[in-house]
Amino acid sequence: MKNGEAGAPNRALKLVKAMVGDSFPSADSANGRPSLAIAHESHLPRTLAGQISCIVCAYNEEERIGAILEAVDRHPALFEVIVVNDGSTDATAALLARYPQIKVISYSPNRGKTYALSRGIALARGEYLMMLDADLAGLRAADIQALADPVLDGWAQVSISLRANSLALYRGIGLDFVSGERVIPARLGREAIAEMQRLPRWGGEAFLNRLIARDRLSIAVIDWPGVFNIRKFHKVGRWRGMVEELKMTRDALRVLSPFGVVRQNLALLSLIRRRPAPAGQLEMSWTRSLNRRRRTSQ
C-alpha cells in the first residue's frame, strides 16, 4: 500500500462532515474559495426506506420563506426538512432560527442553487428527496402532500409540480421541466453530488432531468393551481430581474443545448403517468403519512 492510501477514507469522512455541518468548509490555498471536494457516497448518511427529506434552498428570502416553512414544518409526509441558507445577507438566518425542528446549513458567500442543492442532498437521510424553491406564493400543506403522494403510494417514481404561473408552453404540454418543486429518489442526487458542485449556478434541474430520463423513471405531474413562483423582477426590480432571468437561461443552456432541451422534454413527456385521485384521496393519504411518521418515531 502506498503512503497516504490508508488515511484516504478518514480524510474523505472528515470532508463530508465538514461539508454538511453548520460551518462552511475551509477555503483552499489556491484561490481562497471554499473547497468543493466531496467524500465517496459510502460516507454519506444511510438512507431510511420510505421516508422523504425536504430540501429548501434560500438566498435572501426573508419576505417569502416564512410561508414555505409553515407548510413543511412538522408535515407528516416529511421525515426531515433541511434549509440551505445560501449566503443570505438579509434576515433569513434569524427567521430560520424560529424553527428548531428544521435543519439549517449556512455558509458564505452565495454559491447558487445547484451548489446549495448538493449541500442539502449530502445531509439528507430520506429514501426520497423533495426539493422546493423558497420563493413560492400560495403553498399549503396540502400541496406538499399532493407532491409526495405519487412516490409514497408507489404509482410513480418521480413527481414534478406544475405551478399556476408556469410558462404557457409548459402548461400546454403538461410538464414544467425546469420546475424547482419535485420529488426524486435520493440515489439520483447522491450519485451526482460531486458533479452538481461543478455545474453552473442554475443548471440543477436540467441535470437531474437527464438522470431521470436515463433511468426511465415514471413521472407524476402535480397541478398546483394555487401556487405561484415569484419572478426575479418582483424581487429586485424590472431591469435587474431581467438580467437575472437571462443568467438563469444561460446557465441552463450551458448544461443543455437548445436541441437537448427539446429532446429532454420529449423523453420526460414519454415517462408521465396520470392517475385521477378518487374522492377523499387527499384525506386518506394525509392519514397514511401521519401513521408512517408515528411508526418512524417509535
C-alpha distance (Angstrom), angle and dihedral (degrees) to the residues before:
residue distance angle dihedral
M1 . . .
K2 3.80 . .
N3 3.78 121.0 .
G4 3.79 111.5 -84.4
E5 3.82 96.4 19.3
A6 3.80 93.2 99.8
G7 3.78 91.9 56.5
A8 3.81 95.8 46.2
P9 3.85 96.6 93.2
N10 3.79 91.4 49.8
R11 3.79 91.8 49.4
A12 3.82 90.1 49.2
L13 3.79 91.5 50.7
K14 3.80 90.5 51.1
L15 3.79 89.6 51.7
V16 3.78 94.5 54.0
K17 3.79 91.9 44.9
A18 3.79 89.3 53.4
M19 3.78 92.1 46.3
V20 3.77 97.7 53.1
G21 3.77 96.3 39.4
D22 3.78 124.8 99.1
S23 3.78 92.6 -100.0
F24 3.79 125.1 69.2
P25 3.82 119.4 -108.0
S26 3.77 117.9 -96.4
A27 3.79 116.9 -84.6
D28 3.78 115.5 -107.8
S29 3.78 119.3 -116.0
A30 3.81 94.7 -121.2
N31 3.77 100.3 67.6
G32 3.80 108.2 -4.8
R33 3.82 91.9 -115.2
P34 3.81 124.2 125.2
S35 3.77 115.2 -84.8
L36 3.80 115.9 -106.6
A37 3.79 94.3 -156.8
I38 3.79 116.3 134.5
A39 3.76 130.2 -167.5
H40 3.80 123.8 -118.4
E41 3.80 114.6 -79.2
S42 3.81 90.3 -108.9
H43 3.81 88.5 69.7
L44 3.82 94.5 55.3
P45 3.83 120.1 99.9
R46 3.80 115.2 -76.3
T47 3.79 112.1 -102.3
L48 3.80 122.1 -118.5
A49 3.80 113.8 -133.6
G50 3.79 117.2 -116.5
Q51 3.81 94.7 7.8
I52 3.80 130.4 120.5
S53 3.80 124.5 -142.7
C54 3.81 112.7 -159.3
I55 3.83 117.4 -146.4
V56 3.81 121.2 -165.2
C57 3.80 119.1 -176.0
A58 3.80 115.7 -157.1
Y59 3.78 136.3 -176.4
N60 3.82 117.2 175.9
E61 3.80 93.3 -26.0
E62 3.81 99.9 140.6
E63 3.82 91.4 129.9
R64 3.81 95.0 51.0
I65 3.80 112.9 23.7
G66 3.81 95.0 74.1
A67 3.82 91.6 73.5
I68 3.82 90.1 49.7
L69 3.80 91.8 51.6
E70 3.80 91.6 49.9
A71 3.81 89.7 54.4
V72 3.82 96.3 48.8
D73 3.81 104.8 30.9
R74 3.83 109.2 109.8
H75 3.80 91.2 -10.0
P76 3.83 108.4 166.8
A77 3.82 92.9 -134.0
L78 3.83 92.1 57.8
F79 3.78 125.0 75.2
E80 3.80 92.3 -166.7
V81 3.79 141.1 -7.1
I82 3.81 120.8 -139.1
V83 3.80 121.5 -170.6
V84 3.80 117.9 -165.2
N85 3.80 108.5 -154.6
D86 3.79 98.4 -154.7
G87 3.78 101.0 -155.9
S88 3.81 96.9 -58.4
T89 3.79 115.9 -176.2
D90 3.82 96.8 -168.8
A91 3.82 128.8 70.1
T92 3.81 95.5 -70.2
A93 3.81 91.9 113.5
A94 3.82 92.8 51.5
L95 3.79 90.9 50.6
L96 3.81 91.9 50.1
A97 3.80 89.8 53.8
R98 3.82 88.5 68.7
Y99 3.81 90.3 68.3
P100 3.81 107.8 64.8
Q101 3.81 93.0 174.5
I102 3.80 91.7 61.8
K103 3.80 119.9 85.9
V104 3.78 113.6 -131.9
I105 3.80 130.4 -159.7
S106 3.81 112.6 -168.5
Y107 3.77 129.5 -179.0
S108 3.79 142.9 147.3
P109 2.98 144.0 -94.3
N110 3.79 109.3 36.3
R111 3.81 110.3 -100.9
G112 3.81 104.3 178.9
K113 3.77 135.1 -102.3
T114 3.81 99.2 -74.5
Y115 3.79 92.3 56.4
A116 3.79 91.7 43.6
L117 3.81 90.2 53.3
S118 3.80 90.2 53.1
R119 3.80 90.2 54.9
G120 3.79 92.1 51.2
I121 3.80 93.0 45.9
A122 3.81 90.6 53.3
L123 3.81 90.7 57.2
A124 3.81 98.7 40.6
R125 3.81 119.9 107.3
G126 3.80 102.1 -174.3
E127 3.79 124.7 106.9
Y128 3.80 86.1 -126.8
L129 3.79 133.2 40.0
M130 3.80 123.2 -141.4
M131 3.78 109.7 -161.7
L132 3.79 119.9 -161.2
D133 3.77 134.0 179.5
A134 3.80 115.3 -129.3
D135 3.80 95.2 -138.1
L136 3.80 101.2 70.9
A137 3.79 126.7 128.7
G138 3.79 123.5 -153.7
L139 3.81 97.2 18.6
R140 3.83 113.5 156.2
A141 3.77 134.9 -175.9
A142 3.81 87.8 -108.2
D143 3.81 89.8 60.2
I144 3.79 90.1 54.1
Q145 3.79 89.6 51.5
A146 3.81 91.7 49.2
L147 3.82 91.0 52.3
A148 3.81 92.0 48.7
D149 3.81 99.0 44.2
P150 3.83 101.8 76.5
V151 3.81 91.8 54.7
L152 3.80 96.6 39.2
D153 3.82 91.3 47.0
G154 3.79 91.5 48.0
W155 3.80 101.7 -125.3
A156 3.82 94.2 112.2
Q157 3.80 134.7 25.4
V158 3.81 96.1 -149.6
S159 3.80 132.9 28.5
I160 3.82 125.3 -161.7
S161 3.80 127.3 -173.0
L162 3.79 125.5 -124.4
R163 3.80 105.2 -155.3
A164 3.79 126.1 -152.9
N165 3.80 91.8 -110.4
S166 3.79 99.1 39.4
L167 3.79 109.5 135.7
A168 3.80 114.1 -74.3
L169 3.81 89.2 -117.6
Y170 3.81 91.4 55.7
R171 3.78 92.8 47.3
G172 3.78 89.2 47.6
I173 3.80 94.3 55.5
G174 3.79 92.1 37.2
L175 3.81 98.4 -119.5
D176 3.82 133.8 87.7
F177 3.78 98.9 -159.8
V178 3.82 93.3 -172.4
S179 3.80 95.3 48.4
G180 3.78 110.8 139.9
E181 3.82 91.9 -151.5
R182 3.77 112.1 81.9
V183 3.79 145.9 122.3
I184 3.80 118.4 -130.4
P185 3.82 135.7 167.7
A186 3.79 107.8 -86.4
R187 3.79 91.3 -130.5
L188 3.82 89.9 70.4
G189 3.78 92.3 57.2
R190 3.78 95.7 39.5
E191 3.78 93.5 54.8
A192 3.79 90.8 50.1
I193 3.82 103.4 46.1
A194 3.79 96.0 107.1
E195 3.80 93.1 45.7
M196 3.81 92.6 46.6
Q197 3.79 89.6 56.1
R198 3.80 88.7 59.6
L199 3.81 95.0 48.4
P200 3.82 126.0 98.3
R201 3.79 117.3 -86.3
W202 3.83 94.5 -96.7
G203 3.82 104.4 29.4
G204 3.81 98.9 95.8
E205 3.81 101.8 101.3
A206 3.81 94.9 48.0
F207 3.78 89.7 48.0
L208 3.82 93.2 50.4
N209 3.80 89.8 47.0
R210 3.78 88.3 58.8
L211 3.79 90.4 56.2
I212 3.82 91.8 47.1
A213 3.80 90.8 51.8
R214 3.80 91.9 44.4
D215 3.80 91.9 56.3
R216 3.82 94.0 38.8
L217 3.80 92.7 -127.9
S218 3.78 116.7 -177.8
I219 3.82 114.4 -113.9
A220 3.80 132.6 -148.7
V221 3.80 115.2 -160.7
I222 3.81 110.2 -148.2
D223 3.78 116.1 -155.7
W224 3.80 112.2 -139.0
P225 3.82 102.1 -173.2
G226 3.80 93.4 171.0
V227 3.81 98.9 44.7
F228 3.79 123.0 91.2
N229 3.79 132.5 -173.7
I230 3.82 111.8 -133.2
R231 3.79 106.4 -126.1
K232 3.78 122.0 -132.3
F233 3.81 94.3 -112.1
H234 3.82 89.9 59.0
K235 3.81 89.3 56.3
V236 3.79 104.5 40.5
G237 3.80 106.2 13.1
R238 3.79 135.1 -88.7
W239 3.81 102.4 -72.5
R240 3.78 98.8 37.2
G241 3.80 89.0 43.6
M242 3.80 90.3 53.0
V243 3.80 90.0 52.1
E244 3.80 91.1 49.7
E245 3.81 91.8 49.6
L246 3.80 90.0 51.0
K247 3.80 90.2 50.6
M248 3.80 90.1 52.7
T249 3.81 90.6 50.6
R250 3.81 90.8 48.1
D251 3.80 91.7 51.6
A252 3.81 92.2 48.7
L253 3.81 90.0 51.4
R254 3.80 90.0 51.1
V255 3.80 87.1 61.0
L256 3.80 96.2 38.2
S257 3.82 131.9 21.3
P258 3.83 120.3 -132.6
F259 3.80 88.6 -102.7
G260 3.79 88.6 47.9
V261 3.82 89.9 53.6
V262 3.81 90.6 56.7
R263 3.78 93.0 44.9
Q264 3.80 92.0 47.4
N265 3.80 92.5 49.8
L266 3.80 91.5 51.0
A267 3.79 90.8 48.8
L268 3.81 92.5 50.4
L269 3.81 93.1 44.8
S270 3.80 89.3 56.3
L271 3.82 89.5 56.6
I272 3.82 97.4 53.7
R273 3.79 118.3 119.7
R274 3.78 122.3 -167.7
R275 3.79 126.4 -159.3
P276 3.80 121.6 170.6
A277 3.78 112.1 -132.2
P278 3.83 113.2 -124.1
A279 3.78 120.6 -131.7
G280 3.78 111.8 -72.9
Q281 3.80 92.6 19.5
L282 3.82 94.0 125.0
E283 3.80 93.7 52.7
M284 3.82 92.0 47.4
S285 3.80 93.5 48.4
W286 3.80 91.1 48.7
T287 3.80 89.6 53.5
R288 3.80 91.5 48.8
S289 3.80 90.8 51.2
L290 3.79 91.4 49.6
N291 3.81 91.4 50.2
R292 3.81 90.7 48.1
R293 3.79 90.9 52.4
R294 3.80 91.8 49.1
R295 3.81 91.3 52.0
T296 3.80 90.9 50.5
S297 3.81 93.1 51.1
Q298 3.80 93.7 50.2
